[in-house]
């Protein structure tokens, strides 16, 4: 993927630095709004066991239900 820019980023695993920004297309069932394009930041969080983080900018437009004991979540738009 080709980055579309850079931003300043600080995470628990690294000092403040720069991260690449990518334009991505996310597909949901049509009943959830269909395809959506977002700007995403790329950084390596694998050492913390994290595959992806969903930011507050995305969560502000949906309802997130997290069931810890059941080990699943539901995200609705």
Phi and psi restraints in degrees (range 20) as a CNS / XPLOR table:
assign (resid 1 and name C) (resid 2 and name N)
       (resid 2 and name CA) (resid 2 and name C) 1.0 -96.7 20.0 2
assign (resid 2 and name N) (resid 2 and name CA)
       (resid 2 and name C) (resid 3 and name N) 1.0 125.9 20.0 2
assign (resid 2 and name C) (resid 3 and name N)
       (resid 3 and name CA) (resid 3 and name C) 1.0 -67.3 20.0 2
assign (resid 3 and name N) (resid 3 and name CA)
       (resid 3 and name C) (resid 4 and name N) 1.0 150.4 20.0 2
assign (resid 3 and name C) (resid 4 and name N)
       (resid 4 and name CA) (resid 4 and name C) 1.0 -101.6 20.0 2
assign (resid 4 and name N) (resid 4 and name CA)
       (resid 4 and name C) (resid 5 and name N) 1.0 -3.6 20.0 2
assign (resid 4 and name C) (resid 5 and name N)
       (resid 5 and name CA) (resid 5 and name C) 1.0 171.1 20.0 2
assign (resid 5 and name N) (resid 5 and name CA)
       (resid 5 and name C) (resid 6 and name N) 1.0 -168.8 20.0 2
assign (resid 5 and name C) (resid 6 and name N)
       (resid 6 and name CA) (resid 6 and name C) 1.0 -135.8 20.0 2
assign (resid 6 and name N) (resid 6 and name CA)
       (resid 6 and name C) (resid 7 and name N) 1.0 157.8 20.0 2
assign (resid 6 and name C) (resid 7 and name N)
       (resid 7 and name CA) (resid 7 and name C) 1.0 -143.1 20.0 2
assign (resid 7 and name N) (resid 7 and name CA)
       (resid 7 and name C) (resid 8 and name N) 1.0 163.0 20.0 2
assign (resid 7 and name C) (resid 8 and name N)
       (resid 8 and name CA) (resid 8 and name C) 1.0 -81.4 20.0 2
assign (resid 8 and name N) (resid 8 and name CA)
       (resid 8 and name C) (resid 9 and name N) 1.0 136.5 20.0 2
assign (resid 8 and name C) (resid 9 and name N)
       (resid 9 and name CA) (resid 9 and name C) 1.0 -141.9 20.0 2
assign (resid 9 and name N) (resid 9 and name CA)
       (resid 9 and name C) (resid 10 and name N) 1.0 138.4 20.0 2
assign (resid 9 and name C) (resid 10 and name N)
       (resid 10 and name CA) (resid 10 and name C) 1.0 -128.3 20.0 2
assign (resid 10 and name N) (resid 10 and name CA)
       (resid 10 and name C) (resid 11 and name N) 1.0 127.2 20.0 2
assign (resid 10 and name C) (resid 11 and name N)
       (resid 11 and name CA) (resid 11 and name C) 1.0 -129.3 20.0 2
assign (resid 11 and name N) (resid 11 and name CA)
       (resid 11 and name C) (resid 12 and name N) 1.0 163.4 20.0 2
assign (resid 11 and name C) (resid 12 and name N)
       (resid 12 and name CA) (resid 12 and name C) 1.0 -61.9 20.0 2
assign (resid 12 and name N) (resid 12 and name CA)
       (resid 12 and name C) (resid 13 and name N) 1.0 -24.2 20.0 2
assign (resid 12 and name C) (resid 13 and name N)
       (resid 13 and name CA) (resid 13 and name C) 1.0 -92.7 20.0 2
assign (resid 13 and name N) (resid 13 and name CA)
       (resid 13 and name C) (resid 14 and name N) 1.0 -6.5 20.0 2
assign (resid 13 and name C) (resid 14 and name N)
       (resid 14 and name CA) (resid 14 and name C) 1.0 -148.6 20.0 2
assign (resid 14 and name N) (resid 14 and name CA)
       (resid 14 and name C) (resid 15 and name N) 1.0 157.1 20.0 2
assign (resid 14 and name C) (resid 15 and name N)
       (resid 15 and name CA) (resid 15 and name C) 1.0 -70.8 20.0 2
assign (resid 15 and name N) (resid 15 and name CA)
       (resid 15 and name C) (resid 16 and name N) 1.0 165.8 20.0 2
assign (resid 15 and name C) (resid 16 and name N)
       (resid 16 and name CA) (resid 16 and name C) 1.0 -58.1 20.0 2
assign (resid 16 and name N) (resid 16 and name CA)
       (resid 16 and name C) (resid 17 and name N) 1.0 134.1 20.0 2
assign (resid 16 and name C) (resid 17 and name N)
       (resid 17 and name CA) (resid 17 and name C) 1.0 -159.5 20.0 2
assign (resid 17 and name N) (resid 17 and name CA)
       (resid 17 and name C) (resid 18 and name N) 1.0 -159.3 20.0 2
assign (resid 17 and name C) (resid 18 and name N)
       (resid 18 and name CA) (resid 18 and name C) 1.0 -107.9 20.0 2
assign (resid 18 and name N) (resid 18 and name CA)
       (resid 18 and name C) (resid 19 and name N) 1.0 146.1 20.0 2
assign (resid 18 and name C) (resid 19 and name N)
       (resid 19 and name CA) (resid 19 and name C) 1.0 -130.7 20.0 2
assign (resid 19 and name N) (resid 19 and name CA)
       (resid 19 and name C) (resid 20 and name N) 1.0 148.5 20.0 2
assign (resid 19 and name C) (resid 20 and name N)
       (resid 20 and name CA) (resid 20 and name C) 1.0 -77.2 20.0 2
assign (resid 20 and name N) (resid 20 and name CA)
       (resid 20 and name C) (resid 21 and name N) 1.0 145.6 20.0 2
assign (resid 20 and name C) (resid 21 and name N)
       (resid 21 and name CA) (resid 21 and name C) 1.0 -110.3 20.0 2
assign (resid 21 and name N) (resid 21 and name CA)
       (resid 21 and name C) (resid 22 and name N) 1.0 134.6 20.0 2
assign (resid 21 and name C) (resid 22 and name N)
       (resid 22 and name CA) (resid 22 and name C) 1.0 -123.9 20.0 2
assign (resid 22 and name N) (resid 22 and name CA)
       (resid 22 and name C) (resid 23 and name N) 1.0 148.8 20.0 2
assign (resid 22 and name C) (resid 23 and name N)
       (resid 23 and name CA) (resid 23 and name C) 1.0 -96.0 20.0 2
assign (resid 23 and name N) (resid 23 and name CA)
       (resid 23 and name C) (resid 24 and name N) 1.0 123.0 20.0 2
assign (resid 23 and name C) (resid 24 and name N)
       (resid 24 and name CA) (resid 24 and name C) 1.0 -127.6 20.0 2
assign (resid 24 and name N) (resid 24 and name CA)
       (resid 24 and name C) (resid 25 and name N) 1.0 154.2 20.0 2
assign (resid 24 and name C) (resid 25 and name N)
       (resid 25 and name CA) (resid 25 and name C) 1.0 -111.1 20.0 2
assign (resid 25 and name N) (resid 25 and name CA)
       (resid 25 and name C) (resid 26 and name N) 1.0 125.4 20.0 2
assign (resid 25 and name C) (resid 26 and name N)
       (resid 26 and name CA) (resid 26 and name C) 1.0 -111.7 20.0 2
assign (resid 26 and name N) (resid 26 and name CA)
       (resid 26 and name C) (resid 27 and name N) 1.0 130.5 20.0 2
assign (resid 26 and name C) (resid 27 and name N)
       (resid 27 and name CA) (resid 27 and name C) 1.0 -106.2 20.0 2
assign (resid 27 and name N) (resid 27 and name CA)
       (resid 27 and name C) (resid 28 and name N) 1.0 130.6 20.0 2
assign (resid 27 and name C) (resid 28 and name N)
       (resid 28 and name CA) (resid 28 and name C) 1.0 -123.2 20.0 2
assign (resid 28 and name N) (resid 28 and name CA)
       (resid 28 and name C) (resid 29 and name N) 1.0 160.8 20.0 2
assign (resid 28 and name C) (resid 29 and name N)
       (resid 29 and name CA) (resid 29 and name C) 1.0 -55.5 20.0 2
assign (resid 29 and name N) (resid 29 and name CA)
       (resid 29 and name C) (resid 30 and name N) 1.0 149.8 20.0 2
assign (resid 29 and name C) (resid 30 and name N)
       (resid 30 and name CA) (resid 30 and name C) 1.0 -54.8 20.0 2
assign (resid 30 and name N) (resid 30 and name CA)
       (resid 30 and name C) (resid 31 and name N) 1.0 -34.5 20.0 2
assign (resid 30 and name C) (resid 31 and name N)
       (resid 31 and name CA) (resid 31 and name C) 1.0 -66.0 20.0 2
assign (resid 31 and name N) (resid 31 and name CA)
       (resid 31 and name C) (resid 32 and name N) 1.0 -16.6 20.0 2
assign (resid 31 and name C) (resid 32 and name N)
       (resid 32 and name CA) (resid 32 and name C) 1.0 -100.5 20.0 2
assign (resid 32 and name N) (resid 32 and name CA)
       (resid 32 and name C) (resid 33 and name N) 1.0 3.2 20.0 2
assign (resid 32 and name C) (resid 33 and name N)
       (resid 33 and name CA) (resid 33 and name C) 1.0 117.3 20.0 2
assign (resid 33 and name N) (resid 33 and name CA)
       (resid 33 and name C) (resid 34 and name N) 1.0 -1.9 20.0 2
assign (resid 33 and name C) (resid 34 and name N)
       (resid 34 and name CA) (resid 34 and name C) 1.0 69.8 20.0 2
assign (resid 34 and name N) (resid 34 and name CA)
       (resid 34 and name C) (resid 35 and name N) 1.0 -144.8 20.0 2
assign (resid 34 and name C) (resid 35 and name N)
       (resid 35 and name CA) (resid 35 and name C) 1.0 -80.0 20.0 2
assign (resid 35 and name N) (resid 35 and name CA)
       (resid 35 and name C) (resid 36 and name N) 1.0 140.7 20.0 2
assign (resid 35 and name C) (resid 36 and name N)
       (resid 36 and name CA) (resid 36 and name C) 1.0 -135.1 20.0 2
assign (resid 36 and name N) (resid 36 and name CA)
       (resid 36 and name C) (resid 37 and name N) 1.0 142.2 20.0 2
assign (resid 36 and name C) (resid 37 and name N)
       (resid 37 and name CA) (resid 37 and name C) 1.0 -109.0 20.0 2
assign (resid 37 and name N) (resid 37 and name CA)
       (resid 37 and name C) (resid 38 and name N) 1.0 135.0 20.0 2
assign (resid 37 and name C) (resid 38 and name N)
       (resid 38 and name CA) (resid 38 and name C) 1.0 -134.7 20.0 2
assign (resid 38 and name N) (resid 38 and name CA)
       (resid 38 and name C) (resid 39 and name N) 1.0 157.8 20.0 2
assign (resid 38 and name C) (resid 39 and name N)
       (resid 39 and name CA) (resid 39 and name C) 1.0 -90.8 20.0 2
assign (resid 39 and name N) (resid 39 and name CA)
       (resid 39 and name C) (resid 40 and name N) 1.0 129.3 20.0 2
assign (resid 39 and name C) (resid 40 and name N)
       (resid 40 and name CA) (resid 40 and name C) 1.0 -122.2 20.0 2
assign (resid 40 and name N) (resid 40 and name CA)
       (resid 40 and name C) (resid 41 and name N) 1.0 147.5 20.0 2
assign (resid 40 and name C) (resid 41 and name N)
       (resid 41 and name CA) (resid 41 and name C) 1.0 -99.4 20.0 2
assign (resid 41 and name N) (resid 41 and name CA)
       (resid 41 and name C) (resid 42 and name N) 1.0 134.9 20.0 2
assign (resid 41 and name C) (resid 42 and name N)
       (resid 42 and name CA) (resid 42 and name C) 1.0 -101.3 20.0 2
assign (resid 42 and name N) (resid 42 and name CA)
       (resid 42 and name C) (resid 43 and name N) 1.0 122.9 20.0 2
assign (resid 42 and name C) (resid 43 and name N)
       (resid 43 and name CA) (resid 43 and name C) 1.0 -151.8 20.0 2
assign (resid 43 and name N) (resid 43 and name CA)
       (resid 43 and name C) (resid 44 and name N) 1.0 157.4 20.0 2
assign (resid 43 and name C) (resid 44 and name N)
       (resid 44 and name CA) (resid 44 and name C) 1.0 -92.3 20.0 2
assign (resid 44 and name N) (resid 44 and name CA)
       (resid 44 and name C) (resid 45 and name N) 1.0 107.9 20.0 2
assign (resid 44 and name C) (resid 45 and name N)
       (resid 45 and name CA) (resid 45 and name C) 1.0 -115.9 20.0 2
assign (resid 45 and name N) (resid 45 and name CA)
       (resid 45 and name C) (resid 46 and name N) 1.0 11.8 20.0 2
assign (resid 45 and name C) (resid 46 and name N)
       (resid 46 and name CA) (resid 46 and name C) 1.0 -59.7 20.0 2
assign (resid 46 and name N) (resid 46 and name CA)
       (resid 46 and name C) (resid 47 and name N) 1.0 -32.4 20.0 2
assign (resid 46 and name C) (resid 47 and name N)
       (resid 47 and name CA) (resid 47 and name C) 1.0 -64.7 20.0 2
assign (resid 47 and name N) (resid 47 and name CA)
       (resid 47 and name C) (resid 48 and name N) 1.0 -17.9 20.0 2
assign (resid 47 and name C) (resid 48 and name N)
       (resid 48 and name CA) (resid 48 and name C) 1.0 -99.9 20.0 2
assign (resid 48 and name N) (resid 48 and name CA)
       (resid 48 and name C) (resid 49 and name N) 1.0 6.1 20.0 2
assign (resid 48 and name C) (resid 49 and name N)
       (resid 49 and name CA) (resid 49 and name C) 1.0 76.2 20.0 2
assign (resid 49 and name N) (resid 49 and name CA)
       (resid 49 and name C) (resid 50 and name N) 1.0 20.3 20.0 2
assign (resid 49 and name C) (resid 50 and name N)
       (resid 50 and name CA) (resid 50 and name C) 1.0 -105.3 20.0 2
assign (resid 50 and name N) (resid 50 and name CA)
       (resid 50 and name C) (resid 51 and name N) 1.0 127.8 20.0 2
assign (resid 50 and name C) (resid 51 and name N)
       (resid 51 and name CA) (resid 51 and name C) 1.0 -91.3 20.0 2
assign (resid 51 and name N) (resid 51 and name CA)
       (resid 51 and name C) (resid 52 and name N) 1.0 -42.9 20.0 2
assign (resid 51 and name C) (resid 52 and name N)
       (resid 52 and name CA) (resid 52 and name C) 1.0 -155.4 20.0 2
assign (resid 52 and name N) (resid 52 and name CA)
       (resid 52 and name C) (resid 53 and name N) 1.0 151.0 20.0 2
assign (resid 52 and name C) (resid 53 and name N)
       (resid 53 and name CA) (resid 53 and name C) 1.0 -115.3 20.0 2
assign (resid 53 and name N) (resid 53 and name CA)
       (resid 53 and name C) (resid 54 and name N) 1.0 137.7 20.0 2
assign (resid 53 and name C) (resid 54 and name N)
       (resid 54 and name CA) (resid 54 and name C) 1.0 -101.6 20.0 2
assign (resid 54 and name N) (resid 54 and name CA)
       (resid 54 and name C) (resid 55 and name N) 1.0 119.7 20.0 2
assign (resid 54 and name C) (resid 55 and name N)
       (resid 55 and name CA) (resid 55 and name C) 1.0 -81.1 20.0 2
assign (resid 55 and name N) (resid 55 and name CA)
       (resid 55 and name C) (resid 56 and name N) 1.0 167.2 20.0 2
assign (resid 55 and name C) (resid 56 and name N)
       (resid 56 and name CA) (resid 56 and name C) 1.0 -64.3 20.0 2
assign (resid 56 and name N) (resid 56 and name CA)
       (resid 56 and name C) (resid 57 and name N) 1.0 -25.9 20.0 2
assign (resid 56 and name C) (resid 57 and name N)
       (resid 57 and name CA) (resid 57 and name C) 1.0 -63.6 20.0 2
assign (resid 57 and name N) (resid 57 and name CA)
       (resid 57 and name C) (resid 58 and name N) 1.0 -36.2 20.0 2
assign (resid 57 and name C) (resid 58 and name N)
       (resid 58 and name CA) (resid 58 and name C) 1.0 -78.8 20.0 2
assign (resid 58 and name N) (resid 58 and name CA)
       (resid 58 and name C) (resid 59 and name N) 1.0 -47.0 20.0 2
assign (resid 58 and name C) (resid 59 and name N)
       (resid 59 and name CA) (resid 59 and name C) 1.0 -63.1 20.0 2
assign (resid 59 and name N) (resid 59 and name CA)
       (resid 59 and name C) (resid 60 and name N) 1.0 -25.7 20.0 2
assign (resid 59 and name C) (resid 60 and name N)
       (resid 60 and name CA) (resid 60 and name C) 1.0 -65.8 20.0 2
assign (resid 60 and name N) (resid 60 and name CA)
       (resid 60 and name C) (resid 61 and name N) 1.0 -16.8 20.0 2
assign (resid 60 and name C) (resid 61 and name N)
       (resid 61 and name CA) (resid 61 and name C) 1.0 -104.9 20.0 2
assign (resid 61 and name N) (resid 61 and name CA)
       (resid 61 and name C) (resid 62 and name N) 1.0 14.7 20.0 2
assign (resid 61 and name C) (resid 62 and name N)
       (resid 62 and name CA) (resid 62 and name C) 1.0 -150.4 20.0 2
assign (resid 62 and name N) (resid 62 and name CA)
       (resid 62 and name C) (resid 63 and name N) 1.0 179.0 20.0 2
assign (resid 62 and name C) (resid 63 and name N)
       (resid 63 and name CA) (resid 63 and name C) 1.0 -113.8 20.0 2
assign (resid 63 and name N) (resid 63 and name CA)
       (resid 63 and name C) (resid 64 and name N) 1.0 125.2 20.0 2
assign (resid 63 and name C) (resid 64 and name N)
       (resid 64 and name CA) (resid 64 and name C) 1.0 -111.0 20.0 2
assign (resid 64 and name N) (resid 64 and name CA)
       (resid 64 and name C) (resid 65 and name N) 1.0 123.7 20.0 2
assign (resid 64 and name C) (resid 65 and name N)
       (resid 65 and name CA) (resid 65 and name C) 1.0 -116.0 20.0 2
assign (resid 65 and name N) (resid 65 and name CA)
       (resid 65 and name C) (resid 66 and name N) 1.0 119.9 20.0 2
assign (resid 65 and name C) (resid 66 and name N)
       (resid 66 and name CA) (resid 66 and name C) 1.0 -111.5 20.0 2
assign (resid 66 and name N) (resid 66 and name CA)
       (resid 66 and name C) (resid 67 and name N) 1.0 123.0 20.0 2
assign (resid 66 and name C) (resid 67 and name N)
       (resid 67 and name CA) (resid 67 and name C) 1.0 -109.6 20.0 2
assign (resid 67 and name N) (resid 67 and name CA)
       (resid 67 and name C) (resid 68 and name N) 1.0 94.5 20.0 2
assign (resid 67 and name C) (resid 68 and name N)
       (resid 68 and name CA) (resid 68 and name C) 1.0 -61.0 20.0 2
assign (resid 68 and name N) (resid 68 and name CA)
       (resid 68 and name C) (resid 69 and name N) 1.0 -51.5 20.0 2
assign (resid 68 and name C) (resid 69 and name N)
       (resid 69 and name CA) (resid 69 and name C) 1.0 -61.5 20.0 2
assign (resid 69 and name N) (resid 69 and name CA)
       (resid 69 and name C) (resid 70 and name N) 1.0 -34.9 20.0 2
assign (resid 69 and name C) (resid 70 and name N)
       (resid 70 and name CA) (resid 70 and name C) 1.0 -81.5 20.0 2
assign (resid 70 and name N) (resid 70 and name CA)
       (resid 70 and name C) (resid 71 and name N) 1.0 -12.3 20.0 2
assign (resid 70 and name C) (resid 71 and name N)
       (resid 71 and name CA) (resid 71 and name C) 1.0 59.4 20.0 2
assign (resid 71 and name N) (resid 71 and name CA)
       (resid 71 and name C) (resid 72 and name N) 1.0 43.9 20.0 2
assign (resid 71 and name C) (resid 72 and name N)
       (resid 72 and name CA) (resid 72 and name C) 1.0 -148.0 20.0 2
assign (resid 72 and name N) (resid 72 and name CA)
       (resid 72 and name C) (resid 73 and name N) 1.0 164.7 20.0 2
assign (resid 72 and name C) (resid 73 and name N)
       (resid 73 and name CA) (resid 73 and name C) 1.0 -136.8 20.0 2
assign (resid 73 and name N) (resid 73 and name CA)
       (resid 73 and name C) (resid 74 and name N) 1.0 159.2 20.0 2
assign (resid 73 and name C) (resid 74 and name N)
       (resid 74 and name CA) (resid 74 and name C) 1.0 -126.5 20.0 2
assign (resid 74 and name N) (resid 74 and name CA)
       (resid 74 and name C) (resid 75 and name N) 1.0 130.8 20.0 2
assign (resid 74 and name C) (resid 75 and name N)
       (resid 75 and name CA) (resid 75 and name C) 1.0 -123.9 20.0 2
assign (resid 75 and name N) (resid 75 and name CA)
       (resid 75 and name C) (resid 76 and name N) 1.0 118.5 20.0 2
assign (resid 75 and name C) (resid 76 and name N)
       (resid 76 and name CA) (resid 76 and name C) 1.0 -123.5 20.0 2
assign (resid 76 and name N) (resid 76 and name CA)
       (resid 76 and name C) (resid 77 and name N) 1.0 145.8 20.0 2
